[in-house]
Amino acid sequence: METISGLTNWRLTVRRGQDGVAIMRALTCDRRAVLPDTIFGLPVTELADRALAAGAADAEGEAVRVLGGAEAEDWDNRNITELTLPRTLRDVGDYAFMNLRAMETLRFFDGLRTTGSASFMNCRAFSRLELTRVSPAQGPALASVVRALQQELDVTVIGHDGTLLRLIFPEYIENYTENSAAHHFELKISGGGYAYHGVFRDKALSVSDYDALWRDYLAAEHDEGSALRLAYCRLRFPAQLRDAARESYAAYLKKRLRAALSHALRERDGEGLRLLLALGDTDPAALDAALAEARALGYTEATAVLLEKRHRSSAGRARKFEL
């Protein structure tokens, strides 16, 4: 058995090719797992069908042990909460991540060309994507993953130049209802997130199309928490954000400032907190509630910012009264 060093622990079954290595089966004992970029000096280019699927059968190939620190006793992919795919990966097979029920975050790179059918079946906790662009051109990876999923997704895109874009893709639900009289099934879609999962042109993300959906989303059936997170992320990471869209998102958050401040505090996002406080006059009740929450969280930086804001607001009200 070949043994190599890595960032986390793996028991791999692989197949070598002339240009790269395919991982046929991968098993880890780590909750935060990082697959290696290279094996045998070759790039890892493929994850085979069911490669990481929890409970999948063994596969044929060469055995490779990856040592990445202290090993836990429980070698079960069901325990993975965060997974980072190889930078060199190009293709992912069918059912590759099936039954990874604890996986919340997936990190991958834009060189990924294909994702197989039902790759994320039963990945019930999956809610965060982090995509790193490898060139100015967009690959099809993001479109393939977002279109395949119905749950709310918190997506961070790291540009090849380091620019950050963070987008919320709201949830939608598909239900097939049997029409007995017509002997067929009818598809019904509920929730306002369906259109967001389709904001891709030729598999490239269109941020302008994304922002154009906002008013229709608010007019349709939608989750208020999801809408707040969406508006917050667009203001906080405003890449390609036009003035009209900026004003609309800001107006929405100003009307829900107490909830928005609470979100920033729970994210421990000091910059986001300052952004919200700069939107305009702050409701004293919302400010007091945020201050109480910051103290309860032990978030000292935010407590100082909120105290300063309250002091300035109080001084401003006093000056107006004296005049």
Secondary structure, DSSP 8 states (H G I E B T S, - for coil): -EEEE-SS-EEEEEEE-SS-EEEEEEE-S-SEEE--SEETTEEEEEE-TTSS-TT-----SEEEEEE-S---S---GGG-SEEE--TT--EE-TTTTTT-TT--EEEEETT--EE-TTTTTT-TT--EEEEE-SSSS--SHHHHHHHH--S-EEEEEE-TTS-EEEEEE---EEEEEEETTTTEEEEEEESTTTTGGG-EETTEE-HHHHHHTHHHHHHSS--HHHHHHHHHHHHHS-TT--HHHHHHHHHHHHHTHHHHHHHHHHTT-HHHHHHHHTTS---HHHHHHHHHHHHHHT-HHHHHHHHHHHHHHHHHHHHHHH-
